[in-house]
């Protein structure tokens, strides 16, 4: 067998030190010492070698548009949705493609090799869908882009919202989306959840809904999503994104809800950078944290992944595509500061989102030949320093290299 790359002596996230051989786009061996010839040997001694970062929740049609046509003055979700409506009316398909490709390049350099992006199907021109289908094709050898048919203005509230979800799926979009808390009434929200699950069951697809992204303790579409998942036989194929209302719910009710989510095998995708800034805007003090109950969900066996959600768009003025920033914020807001909890936070931007997207990423023989070498000793140091991604390997090719940060002037004490 011709070995293309050997990554030598790296420390894996579980602490093992190993060589990894990659051939024909897949991991050919993981062993103490691999002595075979290889096209390239990367010395990773003392460095963390991790499976790729995966972003389970993003909006690529809106990214890198900050300031167009204006900024979000209130900082709220609802003004963001209104502002996105203004941008939709003036942007072209070419604009979207250009911004999305620029973002993909940034994300890959940070070791992100798979992204699930929601794409707004309520844009009457359908430019968003056409643009992201084009981008998915352009990046496919390096970056797995999974698209969600997302009716931003509502399944029922937007004219033709549900029909446009079907149209997007027919055009090749992968996953059924929704936004039940944005429908006109709770009853419409429940009906939207039901319609999304039935459509996914009919077509054998996955579901990922923006669900209960509010501070309203009575916003309870996640309960319907779990029940509909079971009724439609979709266990293991459904995710609830955001779930911020769970932060504000009554504890007694949550004690029933979390086991129901676990029973339905519905995954949770909180987005800590965005929701710590979007939520709590109508509170005085104390201000609630805009994050769902991450440690409690994980402890009950729910698959939890942190998503990036936004980078420089109508909802969020910052962001860099670095999933270590996302996990860093997530572990702070969720109070996950024990060594075990910090390692779980690292897994929430690598292993668990890969499982939610159904990807064959991993660090064992036969897995995809995709990994990241970081300038850190272990996952906790990676979270603390968010260091250079020294090498990013995708499907057996080195697709990005970054030099370690070096200070050119050192203070003397
Ligand atoms: Fe989102």
Boltz pocket constraint, residues with backbone or C-beta under 6 A from the ligand:
constraints:
  - pocket:
      binder: B
      contacts: [[A, 57], [A, 58], [A, 59], [A, 118], [A, 210], [A, 241], [A, 309]]
      max_distance: 6.0
